């Protein structure tokens, strides 16, 4: 499916065109700072273990990092809610294409309820 779903010019997705392998297992450890590992395990630890991942044993994240994470997560959640509400209101204001084409008589007498 990768050849159809991911265009070849998207170089950051090039691994999707290859066979699945285990070469990148644990590569997160080289890319994340220790405080980032601690934050991920503090915030997502239960979910990670429930999905079969082993935790690194990093110390618990500082209150400051957890607080900043929660504030950022709240801002994203609030922005998503606002966008979804805006979309719902837009859909309510926009008449459906079929109802907009029917006359009042047709809507009252010809369309089954």
C-alpha positions as a Markdown table, in Angstrom:
| # | Residue | x | y | z |
|---|---|---|---|---|
| 1 | Unk | 0.0 | 0.0 | 0.0 |
| 2 | Unk | 2.9 | 2.4 | 0.6 |
| 3 | Unk | 3.6 | 2.8 | -3.1 |
| 4 | Unk | 0.0 | 4.1 | -3.5 |
| 5 | Unk | -0.4 | 6.0 | -0.2 |
| 6 | Unk | 3.0 | 7.6 | 0.1 |
| 7 | Unk | 4.5 | 9.5 | -2.8 |
| 8 | Unk | 8.2 | 8.8 | -3.5 |
| 9 | Unk | 9.1 | 12.5 | -3.1 |
| 10 | Unk | 8.2 | 12.2 | 0.7 |
| 11 | Unk | 11.7 | 11.2 | 1.7 |
| 12 | Unk | 10.9 | 11.2 | 5.5 |
| 13 | Unk | 8.5 | 8.3 | 4.8 |
| 14 | Unk | 11.0 | 6.2 | 2.7 |
| 15 | Unk | 11.0 | 3.3 | 5.3 |
| 16 | Unk | 7.3 | 2.7 | 4.4 |
| 17 | Unk | 8.4 | 1.4 | 1.0 |
| 18 | Unk | 10.7 | -1.2 | 2.6 |
| 19 | Unk | 10.1 | -4.5 | 4.3 |
| 20 | Unk | 9.3 | -4.4 | 8.0 |
| 21 | Unk | 12.3 | -5.1 | 10.2 |
| 22 | Unk | 13.5 | -4.6 | 13.7 |
| 23 | Unk | 16.5 | -2.3 | 12.9 |
| 24 | Unk | 14.9 | 0.8 | 14.5 |
| 25 | Unk | 13.6 | -0.9 | 17.7 |
| 26 | Unk | 14.7 | 1.3 | 20.6 |
| 27 | Unk | 16.1 | 4.1 | 18.4 |
| 28 | Unk | 14.1 | 6.5 | 20.5 |
| 29 | Unk | 16.7 | 6.2 | 23.1 |
| 30 | Unk | 19.3 | 7.9 | 20.9 |
| 31 | Unk | 16.9 | 10.7 | 19.8 |
| 32 | Unk | 15.3 | 11.7 | 23.1 |
| 33 | Unk | 16.8 | 13.6 | 25.9 |
| 34 | Unk | 16.7 | 11.9 | 29.4 |
| 35 | Unk | 14.0 | 14.4 | 30.6 |
| 36 | Unk | 11.9 | 13.6 | 27.5 |
| 37 | Unk | 12.0 | 9.9 | 28.3 |
| 38 | Unk | 11.1 | 10.6 | 31.9 |
| 39 | Unk | 8.1 | 12.8 | 30.8 |
| 40 | Unk | 6.9 | 10.2 | 28.3 |
| 41 | Unk | 7.1 | 7.4 | 30.9 |
| 42 | Unk | 5.5 | 9.6 | 33.6 |
| 43 | Unk | 2.6 | 10.6 | 31.4 |
| 44 | Unk | 2.1 | 7.5 | 29.3 |
| 45 | Unk | 3.6 | 4.8 | 31.5 |
| 46 | Unk | 0.4 | 2.9 | 32.1 |
| 47 | Unk | -0.6 | 2.9 | 28.5 |
| 48 | Unk | 2.9 | 1.9 | 27.3 |
| 49 | Unk | 3.0 | -1.1 | 29.7 |
| 50 | Unk | -0.6 | -2.1 | 28.7 |
| 51 | Unk | 0.5 | -2.1 | 25.1 |
| 52 | Unk | 3.4 | -4.4 | 25.9 |
| 53 | Unk | 6.3 | -1.9 | 26.0 |
| 54 | Unk | 9.0 | -2.1 | 28.7 |
| 55 | Unk | 9.7 | 1.1 | 30.5 |
| 56 | Unk | 13.4 | 2.3 | 30.7 |
| 57 | Unk | 13.3 | 2.9 | 34.5 |
| 58 | Unk | 13.9 | 6.6 | 34.1 |
| 59 | Unk | 13.2 | 8.7 | 37.1 |
| 60 | Unk | 9.8 | 10.4 | 37.4 |
| 61 | Unk | 9.6 | 13.6 | 35.4 |
| 62 | Unk | 9.8 | 16.9 | 37.2 |
| 63 | Unk | 6.7 | 18.8 | 38.2 |
| 64 | Unk | 7.7 | 21.6 | 35.9 |
| 65 | Unk | 7.9 | 19.3 | 32.8 |
| 66 | Unk | 4.6 | 17.6 | 33.6 |
| 67 | Unk | 2.9 | 21.0 | 34.2 |
| 68 | Unk | 4.2 | 22.3 | 30.9 |
| 69 | Unk | 3.0 | 19.1 | 29.1 |
| 70 | Unk | -0.5 | 19.3 | 30.7 |
| 71 | Unk | -0.8 | 23.0 | 29.7 |
| 72 | Unk | 0.2 | 22.3 | 26.1 |
| 73 | Unk | -2.1 | 19.2 | 25.9 |
| 74 | Unk | -5.0 | 21.3 | 27.3 |
| 75 | Unk | -4.3 | 24.1 | 24.7 |
| 76 | Unk | -4.4 | 21.5 | 21.9 |
| 77 | Unk | -7.5 | 19.8 | 23.2 |
| 78 | Unk | -9.3 | 23.2 | 23.5 |
| 79 | Unk | -8.2 | 24.2 | 20.0 |
| 80 | Unk | -9.6 | 20.9 | 18.7 |
| 81 | Unk | -12.9 | 21.4 | 20.5 |
| 82 | Unk | -13.2 | 24.9 | 19.1 |
| 83 | Unk | -12.5 | 23.7 | 15.6 |
| 84 | Unk | -15.1 | 20.8 | 15.9 |
| 85 | Unk | -17.7 | 23.2 | 17.3 |
| 86 | Unk | -17.1 | 25.7 | 14.4 |
| 87 | Unk | -17.4 | 22.8 | 11.9 |
| 88 | Unk | -20.7 | 21.7 | 13.5 |
| 89 | Unk | -22.2 | 25.2 | 13.4 |
| 90 | Unk | -21.1 | 25.6 | 9.8 |
| 91 | Unk | -22.8 | 22.3 | 8.9 |
| 92 | Unk | -26.0 | 23.4 | 10.7 |
| 93 | Unk | -26.1 | 26.7 | 8.8 |
| 94 | Unk | -25.5 | 25.1 | 5.4 |
| 95 | Unk | -28.7 | 23.7 | 4.0 |
| 96 | Unk | -28.5 | 20.2 | 2.6 |
| 97 | Unk | -28.3 | 20.2 | -1.2 |
| 98 | Unk | -31.6 | 18.1 | -1.7 |
| 99 | Unk | -33.7 | 20.1 | 0.8 |
| 100 | Unk | -32.6 | 23.3 | -0.8 |
| 101 | Unk | -33.8 | 22.3 | -4.2 |
| 102 | Unk | -37.3 | 21.1 | -3.1 |
| 103 | Unk | -40.2 | 23.5 | -3.0 |
| 104 | Unk | -42.1 | 24.0 | 0.2 |
| 105 | Unk | -45.0 | 22.0 | -1.2 |
| 106 | Unk | -42.7 | 19.1 | -2.1 |
| 107 | Unk | -41.1 | 19.1 | 1.3 |
| 108 | Unk | -44.5 | 19.1 | 3.1 |
| 109 | Unk | -46.4 | 16.6 | 0.8 |
| 110 | Unk | -44.0 | 14.5 | -1.2 |
| 111 | Unk | -41.0 | 13.7 | 1.0 |
| 112 | Unk | -41.7 | 10.8 | 3.5 |
| 113 | Unk | -41.0 | 11.8 | 7.1 |
